[in-house]
Amino acid sequence: MLAAMEAVRRLMDLRHRGRAEDLPAVLAEAAPLLGAEAATVLLIDYGQMALHPLRGTTVDTATTLQVEDTAAGRAFTTARRQWLATGGGGLLWLPLLHGAERLGVLELRLKAYPPESAPDDLEVIAALVAELIASRRFYGDAVEHTRRRMPMQLAAEIIWNQLPPLTFAVDGTMVAAVLEPCYEVGGDAFDYAANGDVLHVALFDTVGHGISASALTTLTLNTYRNARRSGLSLADTYRSIDKWIRAQYPGLFVTALLAELDMVTGTYRRISAGHPAELFLRGGRSLPQLPAPNMLPLGLGNMINRPPLVVEQQLEPADTLVFFTDGITEARDASGTLFGVERLGEFFLATLGDGIPAPETMRRLIHTIVSYEEGELHDDATAAMLQWRRDG
């Protein structure tokens, strides 16, 4: 116990000094205190294909591991520790979770599987490591250098720097999102925030691509946040974003879903601004889609003379809503066949039926879409999955 506390103390020192790239050296010193021969941080790349040693790692055994078909990958996808016995002991992989966000795994090289409650104690260490990565990542570029496997376009840089984490959970409710192509995206974005009992969720699809699209998306995201933080209603939020887009980018527009969920009662309210309706899934089946669109795209709202319409729906526990941009459903295979809404619904019903966690479902979705278009997306593809469950 005393040795483990000394390891914690050394790690905690990084809260006040040091960078993310200093973490590997501290872990190397702390590993013997944890009963390990080596301790390595492996971070997930932007494409969520492989786990890579954090920049600054000097452990000789550190290596990149694929997510698919590896024990380390299973620790990442299931968020549960995995053990692999070897001739001289074994490897223990612990998920690195910052809240519900999956950062990667902590790899421990051990002489034997830890006894009694030690694995649970090591998970506490992994949680601390995840917190350190999340808090120190902004003081240097080690995390970004590790996660990027190719150069990122400037438009994508602008968007990624404004997005919230891909996964968020509060009480029984979860949001999980995905964005692709991760190194080139410029026109799609999502946002969410939990304030009191209300979860705010939005998905945006900006006309155009590249820097011009990312600039319009930047304005849209921040106007949305300003309206939300000012306590505006959904209707007034629509009006505010619409006004600013029209003033700053006349003639351009953004389609969007602007939604609110009362996490206590399950009351769901939303505006579809020229955007496809969300999937509505309940009890292993697809329910009829909600009316959409019920308003013109943001930036074109002045073309009709009526107040914004808000659609309301009462959810039941375990209901799932899936927001998506047309880059998902309009993906085409080699023959030109669209992926389509029906195939999208079948995908989600299958993964939900198999009990796949929401973050892993979204990872699999984007890889399915990329595979469907034979490895090269022809449009930005973004989706967000909202699951409501009453806490307890």
For each residue, the residues with C-beta under 8 A, 3 or more apart:
1: 4 5
2: 5 6
3: 6 7 33 34 35
4: 1 7 8 33 34 121 125
5: 1 2 8 9
6: 2 3 9 10 30 33
7: 3 4 10 11 30 33 34 125
8: 4 5 11 12 125 128
9: 5 6 12 13
10: 6 7 13 26 29 30 33
11: 7 8 14 26 27 30 125 128 129 132
12: 8 9 15 128
13: 9 10 16 17 18 26
14: 11 17 18 22 23 26 132 136
15: 12 132 135
16: 13
17: 13 14
18: 13 14 22 23 26 136
19: 22 136 139 140 142
20: 23 54 55 56 132 133 136 137 139 140 142 143
21: 24 54 55 56 140 142
22: 14 18 19 25 26 56 136
23: 14 18 20 26 27 41 54 56 129 132 133 136
24: 21 27 28 40 41 53 54 56 57 58 59
25: 22 28 29 56 58
26: 10 11 13 14 18 22 23 29 30
27: 11 23 24 30 31 39 40 41 129
28: 24 25 31 38 39 58 59
29: 10 25 26 32
30: 6 7 10 11 26 27 33 34 39
31: 27 28 34 36 37 38 39 108 109
32: 29 35 36 37
33: 3 4 6 7 10 30
34: 3 4 7 30 31 39 108 122 125
35: 3 32 110 111 114 118
36: 31 32 39 108 109 110
37: 31 32 89 109 110 111
38: 28 31 59 61 62 107 108 109
39: 27 28 30 31 34 36 106 107 108 109
40: 24 27 53 54 57 59 61 62 106 107 109
41: 23 24 27 53 54 57 96 104 106 107 129 133
42: 51 52 53 54 62 64 65 72 104 105 106 107
43: 51 52 54 96 103 104 133 143 146 147
44: 48 50 51 52 67 76 102 103 104 147
45: 48 49 50 51 52 146 147 148 149
46: 147 148 149 152 182 183
47: 149 182
48: 44 45 67 363 366 367
49: 45 66 67 149 367
50: 44 45 64 65 66 67 149
51: 42 43 44 45 64 65 66 67 72 73 76 104 105
52: 42 43 44 45 64 146 147 149
53: 24 40 41 42 57 59 62 63 64 146
54: 20 21 23 24 40 41 42 43 57 133 142 143 146
55: 20 21 142 143 145 146
56: 20 21 22 23 24 25 142
57: 24 40 41 53 54 62
58: 24 25 28 62
59: 24 28 38 40 53 62
60:
61: 38 40 109
62: 38 40 42 53 57 58 59 107
63: 53
64: 42 50 51 52 53
65: 42 50 51 70 72 73
66: 49 50 51 69 70 73
67: 44 48 49 50 51 70 72 73 76 77
68: 73
69: 66 73
70: 65 66 67 73 74
71: 74 75 82 83 84 91 93
72: 42 51 65 67 75 76 82 91 93 105 107
73: 51 65 66 67 68 69 70 76 77
74: 70 71 77 78 80 82
75: 71 72 78 79 80 81 82 93 94 95 105
76: 44 51 67 72 73 79 95 102 104 105
77: 67 73 74 357 360 363
78: 74 75 82 95 357 360
79: 75 76 95 97 102 357
80: 74 75 95
81: 75 92 93 94 95 119 122 123
82: 71 72 74 75 78 92 93
83: 71 90 91 92 93 113
84: 71 90 91 93
85: 89 90 113
86: 89 90 91
87:
88: 111
89: 37 85 86 109 110 111 112
90: 83 84 85 86 109 110 112 113
91: 71 72 83 84 86 107 108 109 110
92: 81 82 83 107 108 110 113 114 119 122
93: 71 72 75 81 82 83 84 105 106 107 108
94: 75 81 105 106 108 122 123 125 126
95: 75 76 78 79 80 81 102 105 106 126
96: 41 43 102 103 104 105 106 126 129 130 133
97: 79 100 101 102 103 126 127 130
98: 101 103 130 131 133 134 165
99: 165 167 168 169
100: 97 165 167 168 169 174 176 359
101: 97 98 134 165 166 167 168
102: 44 76 79 95 96 97 167 359
103: 43 44 96 97 98 130 133 134
104: 41 42 43 44 51 76 96
105: 42 51 72 75 76 93 94 95 96
106: 39 40 41 42 93 94 95 96 125 126 129
107: 38 39 40 41 42 62 72 91 92 93
108: 31 34 36 38 39 91 92 93 94 122
109: 31 36 37 38 39 40 61 89 90 91
110: 35 36 37 89 90 91 92 113 114
111: 35 37 88 89
112: 89 90
113: 83 85 90 92 110 119
114: 35 92 110 118 119 122
115: 118
116:
117: 120 121
118: 35 114 115 121 122
119: 81 92 113 114 122 123
120: 117 123 124
121: 4 117 118 124 125
122: 34 81 92 94 108 114 118 119 125 126
123: 81 94 119 120 126 127
124: 120 121 127 128
125: 4 7 8 11 34 94 106 121 122 128 129
126: 94 95 96 97 106 122 123 129 130
127: 97 123 124 130 131
128: 8 11 12 124 125 131 132
129: 11 23 27 41 96 106 125 126 132 133
130: 96 97 98 103 126 127 133 134
131: 98 127 128 134 135
132: 11 14 15 20 23 128 129 135 136
133: 20 23 41 43 54 96 98 103 129 130 136 137 143
134: 98 101 103 130 131 137
135: 15 131 132 138
136: 14 18 19 20 22 23 132 133 139 140
137: 20 133 134 140 142 143 144
138: 135
139: 19 20 136
140: 19 20 21 136 137 143
141: 144 145
142: 19 20 21 54 55 56 137 145 146
143: 20 43 54 55 133 137 140 146 147
144: 137 141 147 148
145: 55 141 142 148
146: 43 45 52 53 54 55 142 143
147: 43 44 45 46 52 143 144
148: 45 46 144 145 151 152 183
149: 45 46 47 49 50 52
150: 183
151: 148 183
152: 46 148 156 157 160 183
153: 156 157 183 184 186 210
154: 157 158 211 214
155: 158 159 184 185 186 209 210 211 213 214
156: 152 153 159 160 181 182 183 184 185 186 214
157: 152 153 154 160 161
158: 154 155 161 162 186 211 214 215 217 218
159: 155 156 162 163 179 185 186 188 189 214 217 218
160: 152 156 157 163 179 182 185
161: 157 158
162: 158 159 189 218 221 222
163: 159 160 166 179 189 190 191
164: 168 190 191 192 193
165: 98 99 100 101 168
166: 101 163 176 177 178 179 359 362
167: 99 100 101 102 174 175 176 177 358 359
168: 99 100 101 164 165 174 175 176 192 194
169: 99 100 173 174 175
170: 173 194 199 263
171: 263 389 390 391
172: 263 317 388 389 390 391 392
173: 169 170 194 199 261 263 386 387 388 389
174: 100 167 168 169 358 385 386 387
175: 167 168 169 192 199 201 358 384 385 386
176: 100 166 167 168 358 359 361 362 384 385
177: 166 167 190 362 382 383 384 385
178: 166 362 363 365 366 382 383 384
179: 159 160 163 166 182 185 188 189 190 380 381 382
180: 185 327 366 369 370 377 380 381 382
181: 156 184 185 377 380 381
182: 46 47 156 160 179 185
183: 46 148 150 151 152 153 156
184: 153 155 156 181
185: 155 156 159 160 179 180 181 182 188 380 382
186: 153 155 156 158 159 206 208 209 210 211 213 214 217 380
187: 205 206 207 208 209 213 214 216 217 380
188: 159 179 185 203 204 205 206 217 325 327 380 381 382
189: 159 162 163 179 203 204 206 217 220 221 382
190: 163 164 177 179 201 202 203 204 323 382 384
191: 163 164 200 201 202 204 221 224 225
192: 164 168 175 199 200 201 202 384
193: 164 199 200 225 228
194: 168 170 173 198 199 200 263
195: 198 200 228
196:
197: 262 263 264
198: 194 195 260 261 262 263
199: 170 173 175 192 193 194 260 261 263 386
200: 191 192 193 194 195 228 259 260
201: 175 190 191 192 257 259 260 261 323 384 386
202: 190 191 192 224 256 257 258 259
203: 188 189 190 256 257 275 323 324 325 382 384
204: 188 189 190 191 217 220 221 224 254 255 256
205: 187 188 254 255 256 275 325 326 327 380 382
206: 186 187 188 189 213 214 216 217 220 252 254
207: 187 213 216 252 253 254
208: 186 187 212 213 216 252
209: 155 186 187 212 213 380
210: 153 155 186 213 214
211: 154 155 158 186 214 215
212: 208 209 215 216
213: 155 186 187 206 207 208 209 210 216 217
214: 154 155 156 158 159 186 187 206 210 211 217 218
215: 158 211 212 218 219
216: 187 206 207 208 212 213 219 220 245 249 252 254
217: 158 159 186 187 188 189 204 206 213 214 220 221 254
218: 158 159 162 214 215 221 222
219: 215 216 222 223 244 245 248 249
220: 189 204 206 216 217 223 224 241 245 254 256 298
221: 162 189 191 204 217 218 224 225
222: 162 218 219 225 226
223: 219 220 226 227 240 241 244 245
224: 191 202 204 220 221 227 228 237 241 258
225: 191 193 221 222 228 229
226: 222 223 229 230 240
227: 223 224 230 232 236 237 240 241
228: 193 195 200 224 225 231 232 237
229: 225 226
230: 226 227
231: 228
232: 227 228 236 237 240
233: 236 237
234: 237 238 258 259 260 269 270 271 308 310
235: 238 239 271 307 308 310
236: 227 232 233 239 240
237: 224 227 228 232 233 234 240 241 258
238: 234 235 241 242 258 271 273 295 298 301 308
239: 235 236 242 243 301 308
240: 223 226 227 232 236 237 243 244
241: 220 223 224 227 237 238 244 245 254 256 298
242: 238 239 245 246 273 298 299 300 301 302
243: 239 240 246 247
244: 219 223 240 241 247 248
245: 216 219 220 223 241 242 248 249 252 253 254 298 299
246: 242 243 249 250 299 300 301 302
247: 243 244 250
248: 219 244 245
249: 216 219 245 246 252 299
250: 246 247
251:
252: 206 207 208 216 245 249 299
253: 207 245 274 296 297 298 299 300
254: 204 205 206 207 216 217 220 241 245 273 297 298 299
255: 204 205 273 274 275 293 297 298 325
256: 202 203 204 205 220 241 271 272 273 274 275 297 298
257: 201 202 203 270 271 272 273 275 278 323
258: 202 224 234 237 238 270 271 273
259: 200 201 202 234 268 269 270 271 321 323 386
260: 198 199 200 201 234 268 269 270
261: 173 198 199 201 266 267 268 269 315 386 388
262: 197 198 265 266 267 268
263: 170 171 172 173 194 197 198 199 266 388
264: 197 390
265: 262 314
266: 261 262 263 314 315 316 317 319 388 390
267: 261 262 312 313 314 315
268: 259 260 261 262 312 313 314 315 321 388
269: 234 259 260 261 310 311 312 313
270: 234 257 258 259 260 278 290 310 311
271: 234 235 238 256 257 258 259 294 295 308 309 310 311
272: 256 257 275 276 277 290 291 292 293 294 295 311
273: 238 242 254 255 256 257 258 293 295 296 297 298 301
274: 253 255 256 293 295 296 297 298 300
275: 203 205 255 256 257 272 292 293 297
276: 272 292 324 325 326 329 341
277: 272 289 290 291 292
278: 257 270 289 290 292 321 322 323 324
279: 286 289 320 321 322 324 341 344 345 348
280: 286 287 288 289 290 313 319 320 321
281: 285 286 287 319 320 321 322 345 348 349 352
282: 285 287 316 318 319 320
283: 318
284: 349 352 353
285: 281 282 349
286: 279 280 281 345 349
287: 280 281 282
288: 280
289: 277 278 279 280 292
290: 270 272 277 278 280 311 313
291: 272 277 294 311
292: 272 275 276 277 278 289 311
293: 255 272 273 274 275 296 297
294: 271 272 291 309 311
295: 238 271 272 273 274 301 308 309
296: 253 273 274 293 300 301 303 304
297: 253 254 255 256 273 274 275 293 300 301
298: 220 238 241 242 245 253 254 255 256 273 274 301
299: 242 245 246 249 252 253 254
300: 242 246 253 274 296 297 303
301: 238 239 242 246 273 295 296 297 298 304 308
302: 242 246
303: 296 300
304: 296 301
305:
306: 309
307: 235
308: 234 235 238 239 271 295 301
309: 271 294 295 306
310: 234 235 269 270 271
311: 269 270 271 272 290 291 292 294
312: 267 268 269
313: 267 268 269 280 290
314: 265 266 267 268
315: 261 266 267 268 319 321 388
316: 266 282 319
317: 172 266 388 389 390
318: 282 283 387 388 389
319: 266 280 281 282 315 316 387 388
320: 279 280 281 282 348 352 385 386 387 388
321: 259 268 278 279 280 281 315 385 386
322: 278 279 281 344 348 383 384 385 386
323: 190 201 203 257 259 278 383 384 385 386
324: 203 276 278 279 328 329 344 381 382 383 384
325: 188 203 205 255 276 328 379 380 381 382 383
326: 205 276 329 330 379
327: 180 188 205 330 331 369 377 378 379 380 381 382
328: 324 325 331 339 344 365 369 381 382 383
329: 276 324 326 338 339 340 341 344
330: 326 327 338 339 379
331: 327 328 338 339 369 372 373 377 378 379 381
332: 336 337 338 339 372 373 378
333: 336 337 339 372 373 374
334: 374
335:
336: 332 333
337: 332 333
338: 329 330 331 332
339: 328 329 330 331 332 333 343 344 369 372
340: 329 343 344
341: 276 279 329 344 345
342: 345 346
343: 339 340 346 347
344: 279 322 324 328 329 339 340 341 347 348
345: 279 281 286 341 342 348 349
346: 342 343 349 350
347: 343 344 350 351 365 368
348: 279 281 320 322 344 345 351 352 361 365 385
349: 281 284 285 286 345 346 352 353
350: 346 347 353 354
351: 347 348 354 356 361 364 365
352: 281 284 320 348 349 355 356 361
353: 284 349 350
354: 350 351
355: 352
356: 351 352 360 361 364
357: 77 78 79 360 361
358: 167 174 175 176 361 362 385 387
359: 100 102 166 167 176 362 363
360: 77 78 356 357 363 364
361: 176 348 351 352 356 357 358 364 365 385
362: 166 176 177 178 358 359 365 366 383 385
363: 48 77 178 359 360 366 367
364: 351 356 360 361 367 368
365: 178 328 347 348 351 361 362 368 369 383
366: 48 178 180 362 363 369 370 381 383
367: 48 49 363 364 370 371
368: 347 364 365 371 372
369: 180 327 328 331 339 365 366 372 373 377 381
370: 180 366 367 373 375 376 377
371: 367 368 374 375
372: 331 332 333 339 368 369
373: 331 332 333 369 370 376 377 378
374: 333 334 371
375: 370 371
376: 370 373
377: 180 181 327 331 369 370 373 380 381
378: 327 331 332 373
379: 325 326 327 330 331
380: 179 180 181 185 186 187 188 205 209 325 327 377
381: 179 180 181 188 324 325 327 328 331 366 369 377
382: 177 178 179 180 185 188 189 190 203 205 324 325 327 328
383: 177 178 322 323 324 325 328 362 365 366
384: 175 176 177 178 190 192 201 203 322 323 324
385: 174 175 176 177 320 321 322 323 348 358 361 362
386: 173 174 175 199 201 259 261 320 321 322 323
387: 173 174 318 319 320 358
388: 172 173 261 263 266 268 315 317 318 319 320
389: 171 172 173 317 318
390: 171 172 264 266 317
391: 171 172
392: 172
